[in-house]
Amino acid sequence: MDVRLLVFCKAPLPGRVKTRLAAGIGDAAALAAYRAMLATVLCAADASGLPTILYYTPAGELETLRRLCGPARTCRAQSAGDLGARMAAAFIQTLAEADGAVLLGSDLPLVTGPLLARAARELAGNDAVLGPATDGGYYALGLSRTGYCPEIFADMPWSTAKVASLTRARLTAAGKSLALLPELPDCDTPDDLARLAAPPWRARLDNTPFGRFLARLPDRTV
């Protein structure tokens, strides 16, 4: 089964990434955190063995993104519209080329190659796969061609604790079979950062770009 990995990301611009995190630790540290998170996600993507496409924003910052991610990455600008419209457009484009797609964000320090490979395998027997986040959202969404469901992208209260449960309910109502991945935290706020810097998560971040970022942070930051 041909499954593509879609990483939704932003060009690493000061003051434009992780703004809620920046409110607590400053723009420079938040930018460093974002760069480390994206690098960690890309290491996991490479380890998964899945063909990977970076869907980025803003559209005019491709070279900024390439300086961080490397010139060999396949990159596509995100479409216009809200998050749901942009995600839907990415799935439609990819599912015209492949059997399935797994979309994830770029602020997931704990995602791993085996977990992403598992998400792809789940699409062989299911219409969809969902990785719920601890804040009520989700960190990964996979759809096969038969699993594409426009209802999960329209009129969704993004950035709320209802997103994962509503997505599951809408997939079920549409008759789609669904597999679940383990729940993981993302990193949007200073509290999220503090949790990742403490047990049990900190040990799992060793030898990752984000773990090295945490090691450089002054203790008072977290």
Secondary structure, DSSP 4 states (H G I P E B T S, - for coil): --EEEEEEEE---TTTS-HHHHHHH-HHHHHHHHHHHHHHHHHHHHHHT--EEEEEESTT-HHHHHHHH-TTSEEEE--SSSHHHHHHHHHHHHHTTSSEEEEE-S--TT--HHHHHHHHHHTTT-SEEEEEBTTSSEEEEEEETTT--GGGTSS--TTSTTHHHHHHHHHHHTT--EEEPPPB----SHHHHHHHTSTTHHHHTTTSHHHHHHHHS-GGG-
